[in-house]
Amino acid sequence: MVKKKASKKKATTKKPTKKKAVKSKAKKTTVDKTTKPSIDPKTAKPVKPVKLAKITRKDELASIENIPSILLEQLLKIQNTEQRRAAILLLGTPPEPEDDPTKKATDPPPIPLPILRVLVEMYYDFQNTRIRTSNRSLMNLERNKIPAEALKEYGVEELFKTSVSFEKAIEKRIRQDLKNRPIYTEYLSLIKGMGPVLAAGLIAWIQTPANYDNISKLWQNAGMGMNQYCEECNVWVYADVEIPKTDREGNVKLTKAHRLSGKVKICPKCKNGLHLKPHPQQKAAGMQINWNPKFKTLCWKIGSSFIKQKASKAYYRALYDQERLKIDKKYPEADPKFMVRGKARLQHNPKHHFEHAKRVAVKQFLGHLWLTWRAMEDMTVREPFRPKGEAHIHQLSVPEVDEGELPQKVVDMLIKLNEKANCYPDDLKNVLPRVDKTPKDDEETQELNEAELDEDSNNETS
């Protein structure tokens, strides 16, 4: 027999079939279908469990999270679907926050304090550059005998106006942010001479009154405190510190330095503290300063702004006038050989008296700000310091605003301090004469004030 050859079947390759994408169905979230068995308190018999509703709708599931479990169990017993759903949505929707009538939908978000500080520095930097450039341009025109109208003719004046509009844009942004800060809306804005940019600078540099346990620490940081000076050795007292320095390769190393101090009680030269005396903070050659120079500059700007006001309307201008009158009576003539730290110097001239009275006004303002801010933030306020044995003759001034009234929290804090220490007037009102000077009598003060502003701006840019 002949065997038949098996026929070879051609191998065929099957084409891969595309699988249809199956949409995954989300699992439905449900609630227990029956209530837990309970006992009727009257008959002491078990109550038949009630069948609860099944919840699958997303809006109802979201509302269930905001409903207490006991109340939810009662709602799920409602058999009517529409009534049950309406009740769940009504009770499960959280209440909307109340709209602030003073806040608009277009208002930008609050500015972080470091960014607020950048805005303040930017404002003063641009303002200083604009003023210096404008003065330099006018000097060049005068030197070359070109009329000032040429700036307008060739479009230069428009460029200066653009710079002014930029400064106004910064100020507008700062004003928008200060609406959200109670220390400005309830206190700083009520003081004559305290503009929004100055107030923003104070808030940005102080940040919070919690950083300063007492007013002396705030004065020290503002450059209006006292440092120790040895009058026997004629040297400033310092503390040894290590400050980080970065080299050209980017490596940070600690470098030893001497920092001026008001706390160290031993002279570095004679090794004792018998001749140490507190002196106002100022720079010393070869030593680190122990204050914030930009904060100090801001405080002098605040003092200059106070002096531009009228005494009848501004408390701190009236305070300046009172302190200026005191020191003028005490030292009626200038002394060219007055000994200051071992050297004969010109003292008690009009410029020194101006600076002294201005310093007193600014320091008192910082003290009032510190107390007011801490009271508004519900922080503790220490009893004011007064010399031992002389507490009964030392009465301090209370914070005062030129428009409106102090916040009630501040008034309550002053009453508590006065009951404990008897350090303020009984009626919590400052007795201070407020008489406006004639333009002729005030001319010298305003000239000194303008010269002081120019000097501050030069020191800031140098």
C-alpha positions in Angstrom: 0.0 0.0 0.0 1.2 3.4 -0.8 0.9 5.9 2.1 -0.6 9.1 1.2 1.5 12.1 2.1 -0.1 14.4 4.6 -0.9 17.7 3.1 0.9 20.5 4.7 -1.2 23.3 5.9 0.1 26.8 5.4 0.8 28.5 8.7 -1.2 31.6 9.0 -0.4 34.4 11.4 -3.4 35.8 13.2 -3.6 39.6 13.3 -3.8 40.9 16.8 -7.2 42.2 17.5 -7.6 45.5 19.2 -9.3 45.3 22.5 -11.9 47.8 23.1 -11.2 50.1 26.0 -13.6 49.3 28.7 -14.5 52.2 30.9 -14.0 51.4 34.5 -17.1 52.0 36.5 -16.5 53.8 39.7 -17.6 51.9 42.7 -20.8 53.4 44.2 -20.4 54.6 47.7 -23.2 53.4 49.8 -24.4 53.7 53.4 -25.5 50.8 55.6 -28.8 49.5 54.4 -30.2 48.9 57.9 -30.0 50.6 61.2 -28.4 48.9 64.2 -30.9 47.1 66.4 -32.0 49.2 69.4 -34.2 48.7 72.4 -37.4 50.7 73.0 -37.0 52.4 76.5 -40.7 52.2 77.2 -41.4 48.5 76.4 -37.8 47.2 76.9 -38.2 45.2 73.7 -35.9 45.2 70.6 -37.1 47.6 67.8 -37.2 46.2 64.3 -34.4 47.7 62.2 -35.4 50.3 59.7 -34.2 50.0 56.1 -32.0 53.0 55.2 -31.8 54.6 51.8 -29.0 53.9 49.3 -27.0 57.0 48.4 -25.1 57.1 45.1 -25.3 60.7 43.8 -22.1 62.7 44.1 -23.7 65.9 45.5 -25.4 63.9 48.3 -22.2 62.0 49.1 -20.3 65.3 49.4 -23.0 66.6 51.7 -23.0 63.5 53.9 -19.4 64.3 55.1 -20.7 67.5 56.8 -23.6 65.9 58.6 -23.2 64.3 62.1 -23.8 60.5 62.1 -26.8 60.6 64.5 -28.6 63.2 62.3 -27.6 61.3 59.1 -29.2 58.1 60.4 -32.5 60.0 60.9 -32.3 61.5 57.4 -31.8 58.2 55.7 -35.0 56.9 57.2 -37.0 59.3 55.0 -38.7 57.1 52.3 -39.5 59.9 49.8 -36.5 60.3 47.6 -36.9 64.0 46.7 -37.5 65.0 50.3 -34.6 63.0 51.6 -32.3 64.4 49.0 -33.4 68.0 49.7 -32.8 67.6 53.4 -29.3 66.1 52.9 -28.3 68.9 50.6 -29.7 71.5 52.9 -28.1 70.3 56.1 -24.9 69.1 54.5 -23.9 72.3 52.8 -21.5 74.4 55.0 -22.5 78.0 55.5 -20.8 80.5 53.2 -18.4 82.9 54.9 -19.8 86.4 55.3 -18.7 88.8 52.7 -16.4 91.7 53.8 -18.2 94.9 52.6 -14.8 96.7 52.5 -13.1 94.0 50.4 -13.7 93.9 46.6 -13.4 90.9 44.4 -10.7 92.6 42.4 -8.5 93.3 45.5 -5.1 91.5 45.3 -4.1 89.0 48.0 -2.2 90.1 51.1 1.5 90.8 50.6 4.1 88.8 52.7 6.2 91.1 54.9 9.5 90.4 53.0 7.8 91.5 49.8 6.2 94.6 51.5 9.7 95.5 52.6 10.9 95.2 49.0 8.1 97.6 47.9 9.1 100.2 50.5 12.8 100.1 49.6 11.9 100.2 45.9 9.7 103.3 46.4 12.4 105.2 48.2 15.2 104.1 45.9 13.3 105.2 42.8 12.3 108.5 44.5 15.8 109.2 45.5 17.2 108.4 42.0 14.5 110.6 40.3 15.3 113.6 42.6 19.0 113.3 42.2 18.8 112.9 38.4 16.4 115.9 38.1 18.7 118.1 40.1 21.7 117.0 38.1 19.9 117.7 34.8 18.9 121.2 35.9 22.5 121.9 37.0 23.8 120.8 33.6 21.3 123.1 31.8 22.3 126.0 34.0 26.0 125.3 33.4 25.5 125.3 29.6 23.1 128.3 29.7 20.2 126.3 28.4 16.7 127.2 29.6 14.8 124.7 31.7 12.0 124.7 29.1 14.2 122.6 26.9 13.4 119.5 29.0 9.8 119.8 28.0 10.6 120.5 24.4 12.7 117.4 23.9 10.5 115.0 25.9 12.7 114.7 29.0 10.1 116.1 31.3 7.7 113.3 30.2 10.2 110.7 31.3 10.4 112.2 34.8 6.6 112.2 34.9 6.7 108.5 34.0 9.0 107.9 37.0 6.5 109.7 39.3 3.6 107.6 38.0 5.7 104.4 38.8 6.2 105.6 42.4 2.4 106.3 42.6 1.7 102.7 41.4 3.9 101.3 44.2 2.1 103.5 46.8 -1.3 102.3 45.4 -0.3 98.7 45.9 0.9 99.4 49.4 -2.4 101.2 50.2 -4.4 98.1 49.0 -2.4 95.8 51.3 -2.6 98.1 54.4 -6.4 97.8 54.3 -6.0 94.3 55.7 -3.7 95.3 58.6 -5.5 96.5 61.8 -2.4 98.2 63.2 -2.7 100.6 60.2 -6.4 101.0 59.9 -7.1 101.4 63.6 -3.9 103.3 64.8 -1.2 104.4 62.3 -3.7 105.9 59.8 -5.1 108.1 62.6 -1.8 109.9 63.2 -0.9 113.1 61.2 2.3 112.7 59.3 2.1 108.9 59.1 1.6 108.1 55.4 1.1 104.7 53.9 4.7 104.1 52.8 6.1 105.1 56.2 3.5 102.8 57.9 4.3 99.9 55.6 8.0 100.4 56.3 7.4 100.2 60.1 5.3 97.0 59.7 7.8 95.4 57.4 10.8 96.0 59.6 9.1 95.4 63.0 7.1 92.5 61.6 5.5 91.7 65.0 5.7 93.2 68.4 6.4 89.7 69.8 10.0 90.2 68.6 10.5 92.8 71.3 9.9 92.0 74.9 10.3 95.6 75.9 10.5 99.0 74.3 14.3 99.3 74.8 14.9 96.4 72.4 12.8 98.2 69.7 14.8 101.4 70.3 18.1 99.5 70.0 17.1 97.9 66.7 16.0 101.3 65.4 19.4 102.9 66.3 17.9 105.1 69.0 19.1 103.1 72.0 22.3 103.4 74.1 25.7 101.7 73.9 28.3 101.5 76.7 31.3 103.8 76.5 34.3 103.8 78.8 35.0 107.5 79.6 38.4 106.6 81.3 39.9 104.8 78.3 37.8 106.6 75.7 36.8 103.4 73.9 33.5 101.8 73.0 32.5 98.6 74.7 32.0 95.7 72.3 31.1 92.0 72.3 33.0 89.4 70.4 30.9 87.8 67.6 31.3 85.6 64.5 29.8 86.8 61.3 29.5 84.7 58.1 31.5 85.9 55.1 31.5 84.5 51.5 34.7 84.4 49.6 35.1 84.6 45.8 34.7 80.8 45.4 31.3 80.9 47.2 32.5 79.3 50.4 30.9 80.7 53.6 33.3 81.1 56.6 32.8 82.5 60.1 34.9 85.6 60.8 35.6 87.0 64.2 34.5 90.6 64.7 33.7 93.2 67.4 30.1 94.4 67.7 29.0 97.5 69.6 27.0 96.5 72.7 24.8 98.1 75.3 24.8 95.0 77.5 28.5 94.3 78.1 29.6 95.7 81.5 33.4 95.4 81.3 35.7 97.7 79.4 37.9 95.7 76.9 40.9 98.0 77.8 40.9 98.5 81.5 39.0 95.3 82.2 36.5 96.8 84.7 33.2 98.6 84.4 33.8 101.5 86.9 33.8 104.2 84.2 31.2 102.9 81.8 28.5 105.3 80.7 25.6 104.9 78.3 26.0 107.0 75.1 23.7 107.2 72.1 24.3 104.6 69.4 26.6 105.7 66.6 29.2 104.2 64.3 32.7 103.4 65.5 35.7 102.6 63.4 36.5 98.8 63.0 33.3 97.7 64.8 30.0 96.1 63.7 26.9 98.2 64.3 24.1 96.7 66.5 21.1 98.3 64.8 19.3 98.2 61.5 20.5 101.2 59.4 17.5 101.2 57.1 15.2 101.1 60.0 17.0 104.0 61.5 16.7 106.0 58.2 13.0 105.2 58.2 12.6 106.6 61.7 14.3 109.8 60.7 11.9 110.1 57.8 9.0 109.7 60.2 10.4 112.4 62.4 10.8 114.8 59.5 7.2 114.0 58.5 6.0 114.9 62.0 7.8 118.2 61.9 6.0 119.2 58.7 2.6 119.1 60.4 0.9 121.8 62.5 1.1 121.6 66.3 -2.6 122.3 66.7 -3.5 119.1 64.6 -0.5 116.8 65.2 0.5 115.6 68.7 4.1 114.6 67.8 4.7 118.0 66.2 3.5 119.6 69.5 5.8 117.3 71.4 8.8 118.4 69.3 8.0 122.0 70.0 7.9 121.4 73.7 11.2 119.5 73.8 12.8 122.1 71.6 11.7 124.9 74.0 13.1 123.0 77.0 16.6 122.5 75.6 16.7 126.0 74.2 16.1 127.3 77.7 18.6 125.0 79.3 21.4 125.8 76.8 20.6 129.3 75.3 24.1 129.6 73.6 26.2 127.2 71.7 29.4 125.9 73.4 32.3 125.4 71.0 34.4 123.5 73.6 31.9 121.1 75.0 33.7 117.8 75.8 32.2 114.8 74.0 34.0 111.5 74.5 37.3 113.2 75.4 37.2 115.8 72.6 36.2 119.4 72.5 33.3 119.8 70.1 30.7 122.4 69.1 27.5 121.5 70.9 24.1 123.1 71.7 23.8 124.9 68.4 20.3 125.1 66.7 21.1 122.0 64.6 21.9 119.9 67.7 18.8 121.1 69.5 16.7 120.3 66.4 18.0 116.7 66.3 17.5 116.2 70.1 13.9 117.3 70.0 13.2 115.3 66.9 14.8 112.2 68.5 12.6 112.5 71.6 9.4 112.7 69.5 10.3 109.7 67.4 11.3 107.6 70.4 8.1 108.4 72.2 6.1 107.5 69.1 7.9 104.1 68.9 7.1 103.5 72.5 3.4 104.3 71.9 3.4 102.0 68.8 4.9 99.1 70.7 2.4 99.4 73.5 -0.6 99.8 71.1 0.4 97.0 68.9 0.9 94.5 71.7 -2.4 95.5 73.3 -4.2 94.9 69.9 -2.5 91.5 69.5 -3.5 90.5 73.1 0.1 90.3 74.3 1.3 91.2 77.8 2.8 94.7 78.4 5.3 95.2 81.1 5.0 97.9 83.7 7.0 101.0 82.4 10.4 101.5 83.9 10.9 104.5 86.3 13.9 105.3 88.5 13.8 103.8 92.0 12.5 106.2 94.6 11.2 108.6 91.9 8.3 106.6 90.6 5.8 108.9 92.1 7.1 112.0 90.3 7.4 110.3 86.8 4.3 110.2 84.8 4.4 108.9 81.3 2.5 109.9 78.2 -0.2 107.7 76.7 -0.6 106.7 73.1 -2.6 109.4 71.2 -4.1 109.7 67.8 -5.0 112.9 66.0 -8.2 111.6 64.4 -10.7 109.3 65.9 -10.1 107.3 69.1 -7.7 104.6 70.3 -8.9 100.9 70.0 -10.8 99.7 73.1 -8.2 97.0 73.8 -5.5 99.7 74.1 -7.7 101.7 76.5 -8.3 98.7 78.7 -4.6 97.9 78.8 -3.8 101.4 79.9 -6.4 101.3 82.7 -4.9 98.0 84.0 -1.3 99.4 83.9 -2.4 102.6 85.6 -4.2 100.7 88.4 -1.1 98.7 89.0 1.7 101.3 88.7 -0.1 104.7 88.6 2.2 105.8 85.8 -0.3 107.6 83.5 -2.6 110.6 83.9 -5.9 109.6 85.7 -8.0 110.6 82.7 -5.5 109.0 80.2 -5.1 112.3 78.4 -1.8 114.0 77.6 -1.4 117.7 78.7 0.5 119.3 76.0 0.3 122.9 74.6 -0.6 122.9 70.9 0.2 126.3 69.5 1.0 126.8 65.8 4.1 128.8 65.0 4.0 131.6 62.5 5.8 130.9 59.2 8.6 133.2 60.2 9.2 131.5 63.6 9.0 128.1 62.0 11.3 128.9 59.1 14.5 127.8 60.8 13.0 124.5 61.9 11.8 123.7 58.3 15.2 124.6 56.8 16.9 122.3 59.3 14.4 119.6 58.5 15.0 119.9 54.7 18.8 119.8 55.3 18.4 116.7 57.5 16.3 114.9 54.7 19.0 115.7 52.1 21.7 114.3 54.5 19.8 111.1 55.1 19.3 110.5 51.4 23.0 111.0 50.8 23.9 108.6 53.6 21.4 106.0 52.3 22.9 106.0 48.8 26.6 106.1 49.8 
